[in-house]
């Protein structure tokens, strides 16, 4: 176990613990982190969280973060209801593939992961 070693495989990420269409934005729980592929021993107020293995719908978004809520509205109000899937849990996450650190704010690349399962037909 050791500290995180800077690596191209490590990506910035965020984890949303709530559905922003159900929970008011001011009450949504949101965690920020970095992916790691090695054992780390967190220090201070930092911790380690394992993302559960699941079947995820993955949406790629390119552009400024200010328009990202529009994609979430599409996912929850259009894509999920029109497909044979439902959200398995409220835990979704984003991987920041191309961040503001790496260039233009209007050319960012983000992957959104929504845990899903097949809808049970009655």
C-alpha positions as CSV (number, residue, x, y, z in Angstrom):
1,X,0.0,0.0,0.0
2,X,1.2,3.5,-0.8
3,X,0.2,6.8,-2.1
4,X,-1.3,7.3,-5.5
5,X,1.3,7.3,-8.2
6,X,0.5,9.7,-11.1
7,X,-0.4,7.6,-14.1
8,X,-2.2,8.1,-17.4
9,X,-4.6,5.4,-16.3
10,X,-5.8,7.5,-13.4
11,X,-8.9,9.6,-14.3
12,X,-10.7,12.3,-12.4
13,X,-14.2,11.2,-11.6
14,X,-17.3,12.2,-9.6
15,X,-20.0,10.0,-8.0
16,X,-23.6,11.1,-7.7
17,X,-25.3,9.5,-4.8
18,X,-28.8,10.9,-5.7
19,X,-31.0,11.5,-8.7
20,X,-31.1,15.3,-9.3
21,X,-34.6,15.0,-10.8
22,X,-35.9,13.6,-7.5
23,X,-33.6,15.2,-4.9
24,X,-33.2,19.0,-4.8
25,X,-29.8,20.0,-6.1
26,X,-28.8,21.5,-2.7
27,X,-29.4,18.2,-1.1
28,X,-27.7,16.0,-3.7
29,X,-24.6,14.1,-2.4
30,X,-21.7,14.4,-4.8
31,X,-18.2,12.9,-4.3
32,X,-15.0,13.8,-6.2
33,X,-12.1,11.4,-6.7
34,X,-9.6,9.8,-8.9
35,X,-9.5,6.3,-10.3
36,X,-6.7,4.1,-9.0
37,X,-5.5,0.6,-10.1
38,X,-3.2,0.0,-7.1
39,X,-3.5,-0.4,-3.4
40,X,-3.6,3.0,-1.7
41,X,-3.7,4.0,1.9
42,X,-5.8,7.1,2.3
43,X,-4.6,9.9,4.6
44,X,-6.5,12.5,6.5
45,X,-10.1,13.1,5.2
46,X,-9.5,11.0,2.1
47,X,-10.9,7.5,1.6
48,X,-11.3,4.7,-0.9
49,X,-14.6,3.8,-2.5
50,X,-15.2,0.8,-4.7
51,X,-17.7,1.3,-7.5
52,X,-20.0,-1.7,-7.6
53,X,-19.8,-4.0,-10.6
54,X,-22.9,-3.6,-12.7
55,X,-24.4,-3.3,-16.1
56,X,-24.0,0.4,-17.1
57,X,-25.5,2.5,-19.8
58,X,-22.6,4.8,-20.9
59,X,-23.2,8.2,-22.5
60,X,-20.3,10.2,-24.0
61,X,-20.6,14.0,-23.8
62,X,-18.3,16.4,-25.5
63,X,-18.4,20.1,-24.7
64,X,-18.6,22.6,-21.8
65,X,-19.8,21.3,-18.5
66,X,-22.5,24.0,-18.4
67,X,-24.6,21.9,-20.8
68,X,-24.1,18.6,-19.1
69,X,-27.5,18.8,-17.2
70,X,-29.3,18.7,-20.5
71,X,-27.8,15.3,-21.2
72,X,-29.0,14.1,-17.8
73,X,-32.5,15.3,-18.5
74,X,-32.4,13.4,-21.8
75,X,-31.2,10.2,-20.0
76,X,-33.8,10.3,-17.2
77,X,-36.8,11.8,-19.1
78,X,-36.3,10.3,-22.6
79,X,-33.8,7.5,-22.9
80,X,-34.6,5.4,-19.8
81,X,-38.4,5.5,-20.3
82,X,-38.1,4.7,-24.0
83,X,-35.9,1.6,-23.5
84,X,-36.3,-1.7,-21.8
85,X,-34.1,-0.6,-18.9
86,X,-34.5,1.1,-15.6
87,X,-31.9,2.6,-13.3
88,X,-30.7,-0.1,-10.9
89,X,-29.5,2.3,-8.2
90,X,-29.1,6.0,-7.7
91,X,-25.3,5.7,-7.7
92,X,-24.1,7.0,-11.1
93,X,-20.7,8.4,-12.0
94,X,-18.8,10.5,-14.5
95,X,-15.3,9.9,-15.8
96,X,-13.5,13.0,-17.0
97,X,-11.6,11.8,-20.1
98,X,-10.5,15.3,-21.3
99,X,-10.5,17.9,-18.5
100,X,-10.1,21.7,-18.4
101,X,-6.5,21.0,-17.3
102,X,-5.8,19.4,-20.7
103,X,-7.2,22.2,-22.9
104,X,-10.2,24.2,-24.1
105,X,-13.3,24.3,-21.8
106,X,-15.5,23.8,-24.8
107,X,-13.8,20.6,-25.9
108,X,-14.2,18.5,-22.8
109,X,-14.9,14.8,-22.9
110,X,-17.0,13.1,-20.2
111,X,-18.4,9.6,-19.9
112,X,-21.6,9.2,-17.8
113,X,-22.2,5.8,-16.3
114,X,-25.8,4.9,-15.2
115,X,-26.3,1.5,-13.6
116,X,-29.2,-0.2,-15.3
117,X,-31.2,-3.4,-15.4
118,X,-33.8,-4.8,-17.7
119,X,-37.4,-3.8,-17.0
120,X,-39.6,-6.6,-15.9
121,X,-42.6,-6.9,-18.2
122,X,-45.9,-7.8,-16.5
